[in-house]
């Protein structure tokens, strides 16, 4: 029985994918629904006392971080791609390592380094006698911008480097033959050709900045996410939190549309360049080395050394039985989420393979859009229907003898719902990439042997998808271990993970004690970074070619 291609009954795909898509659509629908029925007193308070400040802070932070990641990521990508200098091979992959450090961990490390009692200001006082002129880092925009640039520039670096790898020296030589100087060739030819990749990396950075809660909380800098958290936990006003979340969704939708527009009518094909790099001579080679070394030191090496030093100072006193509880809570939450999302990703990818109609394709896109939505928004969207369900069922069950105060609020099930909606896209990307490598002829061969659709899934797809499924499982596992806002906002008050423990300790400025759980998170975070580097080195690079259809990389 041949596999359907395309399906003559598109409603079957929609019906099959629909329940998975609800995992994301229900939270978003709840948030949007609450925002469409505003309470005048809440909106008046928001407009007068909250929105002007958080709008200005968020917009300014996005602009500064955008400029920073472009100034850092693009030149480093160009250097490690086009030139040969001491340490280039090391820097080419090591400059990705800051992705292993969550932004909130980098934030408290920088805070501990640069505050009045930190080693930087102590060294200044030892040399100059005073550090009063040193700017205050707590609540400072410059300190937060530095942290977020260090945490997020690898997104731009990775994608820009992929673009430059496709160009090689031939494009530069062609530009110079037309009269451009080396600098002019970079600005007029190389960067414009790489613009779709750079724009995609920048869109990822901006969505990360919008979604960040931990770093801005450490710096006590009010943005959309901190305002939402305060509206929920400080003001105990879920309506205000939902309305702020709806505004945040609107901004994210605009960013997604801009990123998609940058890739419109483009497809990608392999054209990796094998031309040699230009060997730098004299002072230029050491300047290139210094540029890469400084960025790597500030964004990864120094923070890691500080985390290790703090951990060695406190582990004897702090590493007690409580930490095994934190580790167990973190692991069971991460393993359960990874298992759920990997299973759903396999189902989504397989259904999308069977049903090629436009309706199913759009539902699949909606099902995996949760990764672009900030965790605080999904936390609100999941909590509201869960609270409604508790209020509906609890009186009935209490009348039947149930003695608990809640049914679903503060349970692992609630956290799993929100986390699965957030990270389903991570597992799906890895799984669907592996699915695309399976040719239709292989499926037709199975059909010619009399295998049913389910038998083909078991005997063909699953063995060939093993690597993709494992990669997706591991990436979700590590992402959940680093995740903070969803767990913080939906857990019960006596249920802590390593990330929540970091937040609690940094809220009290206990940087050294926060280093111990942070070190565990960072070491685990190195796993997906290693997978990413290996995948980047192994797979061919693609370049954009204009085409009539709407196929995307």
Buried (B, 14 or more C-beta within 10 A) or exposed (E): EEBBEEBEEBEBBBBBBBEBBBBBBBBBEBBBEBBEEBEEEBBEBBEEEBBEEBBEBBEEBBEBBBEBBBEBBBBBBBBBBBBBBBBBEEBBBBBBBBBBBBBBBBBBBBBBBBBBEBEBBEEBBEEEEEBEEBEEBBEBEEBBBBBBBBBBBBBBBBBBBBBBBBBBBEBBEEBBEEEBEEEEBBEBBBBEBBBBBBBBBBBBBBBBBBBBBBBBBBBEBBBBBBBBBBBBEEBEBBBBBBBBBBBBBEBBEEBBEEBEEBBEEBBBEEBEBEEEBBEBEEEEBEEBBEBBBEBBEBBBBBBBEBBEEBBEBBEEEBEEEEBEBBBEBBBEBBBBBBBBBBBBBBBBBBBBBBBBBEBBBEBBEBBBBBBBBBBBBBBBBBBBBBBEEBEEEBEEEEEEEEEEEEBBBBBBEBBBBBBBBBBBBBBBBBBBBBBEEBEEEBBBEBBEEEBEBEBBBEEBBEEEBEEBBBBBBBBBBBBBBBBBBBBBBBBEEEBBBBBBBBBBBBEEBBBBBBBBBBBBBBEBBBBBBBBBBEEBEEEEBBBBEEEEEEEEB
